[in-house]
Amino acid sequence: MSGSTEPDWGAVRAEYEDGEMPVAALVEKYGITLLALRRRRLCEGWRLRHTRPTGAGHDALIGQLFGLFENQIVQLSDMADDDRAPEVQALGHMARTLDKLIELDVASRSAQRNKPSSPQLQDMRKRLSRRIFELEQQKG
């Protein structure tokens, strides 16, 4: 490809987002520079490679974080009391992160539909609180 011919950016984008071809091979194939590819990607908001939209958004992220809590709590219940301090601290950080994600989700949903948070999120919050309370009771 000569330097004066504009590449087919639609094809470049499709192959970039597909993620099958390495970026180095992609820029060589279309005769473009890595900088030109990066600029186009940023300006046009291309989807990052190896990511697929799931449509789940916050719900999936909150669900995954809640699953991590469940695993962490099970591991904590198997540990000796002296070994728990760093794990409990990490669990506290995760709880604050989950709480913030739920707050953001509620605010986003409220702004969009003026409705309260989903019963599923409220149920997750209650179950998480109950599990943390049980863990504190075991420690005390």
N, C-alpha and C positions, 0 to 999 in steps of 0.2 A: 504494500500500500504506500502510495507516495505521500509526502508530507502535506500536500495541498488538499487532498481528499479528506473530507470529514467522515469519520467512522460511523457505522450504524449503531448509534448509542442505545437504541432499543434492544438490539441483539446483545450488545455488551452488557447492558443491565440485566437482561434475562439470564445470561450465562454467569454473571457475577453472583446474582441472588441465588441461582441454582446451586452454586458452590462445588460443582463437580471438578471444574478445571482450576488448577492453581492460579493465583493472581498473576504470577510471573509469566505463565504461558498465555494467559488471557491478554495481557498488555502486548505481548509479542505478536499474538495472532491478529490483533486489530491495529497494530502499529501505533499505539498510544503510549504515553508515559504514565508511570505510576502516579505522578502528581496530577495529571489530567483526569485519571480515573477517580482519584480521591476527591478532587474538586467537584466533579460531576455527581459523585455519590452523595457528598454533603449538601450540595445545592439542591438536588432533586429529592433528597430524603430516601435514598434506596434502603431497602430492608437489609440488615446485616446478614452476612453469609451464615449458613447453618442454623438459621432460626426460621421457624415456621409459625405463623400466627395461629393461635389455638382458639381465640375468642373467649378464653376463660378469664384472662386478666387478673384482677385482684383476688378473685375467689380462688383461683388455682394457687397463687402465691401464698395466700393465707392458709389454704389447706395443706400445702407443703410444709410451711412453718409449724403448723399445728402438729403434723406428723413427726417433725423433728422434736417437738416438745414431748410427745408421747414416748419416743425412743429414749430421750434423755432422762425422763422420769423413771422409766423402767431400769435404766442403768444405775441411776442414783439409789434406787431402792436396794440394789445388790451390793452397794459399796459400804465399807466401814465408815463410821461417823467421822473419823479424822480426815478421810480422803474426800469428803463431800464439799468442803469450803470453796475450792475453785469452780467446781461444777455448779454449785448453787449460784455463785456469782454470775457465771455464764448464762445460766437459766434465767436469772433476773434481767440480764441484758436482752435476751431473746424475748422475754415477756414484754418488756417495754417496746421492742421493735414490733411485735405482733399487735400490741395495743395501738401503736401509732398507725400501723397499716389498716387496722379496723377503723380507726378514726378517719383516716383519709378516704377509705371506701365509703363510710357513712356520709361524709361531707360531699363526696363526689356524687353519690346516688341522690342525696337530698337536693343538691343543686340541680341535678338533671330532672328529677321527678317529684321532688318535695315529699318523698315517702321515707318512713323510718328504715333502718337497716334490715336486711333479710333475717328471717327467723333462724336460718342456718348459721349466720355469723353470731347472733346472740347466743345460740346453743353452744357454739365453739367457745365463746368467751366464758360461759357458765361452767362448761366442762373443764376448761383450763384452770379457772379459779379453784374449782373443787379439787383438781389433782394437785395443785400447788399447796392448798390447805392440807391435804392428806400427807404430803411430803413433809410439811412443817410439823405435823402431829407425830410422824414417825421419828423425826429428829429430836423432838422435845420429850 
